[in-house]
């Protein structure tokens, strides 16, 4: 799988036909330094409206693939693609873990069978990047 991902639409297209539309699933796309796909995997499967996630399981997959960065994605069987507060909190936690592990999170995509919401495209990651710089300045 040497497909390069340069947009959220490409990531959505890769995963769109692989998920279960009746249960939430969390997927990861491992990327090399050229943003080419090293592998995709469903990391967690939940119920119709929730899915328990732990960062260690995501990073275990990424380390095994020797990923340089990654894209996280999950579906909403409800067809509501906008992130919940829980989605935002979890994404921020995963994003911070990625900084620590030096495997940066490129995007978190929430999707249904026909549409998606990209947190990167909507500015979440730019805001968090600024906050990370402030965290570093305060820590020093």
SULSULQUI-V242438 format. One record per helix or strand of 3 or more residues. SS is the DSSP state (alpha for helix, beta for strand). FROM is the first residue (numbers start at 1). LEN is the number of residues. Records with the same first field share a line. If there is no record, write none. Layout:
SS: FROM-LEN  FROM-LEN
//
This chain:
alpha: 8-8  55-10  85-17  124-16
beta: 25-7  36-10  69-7  104-8  116-3
//
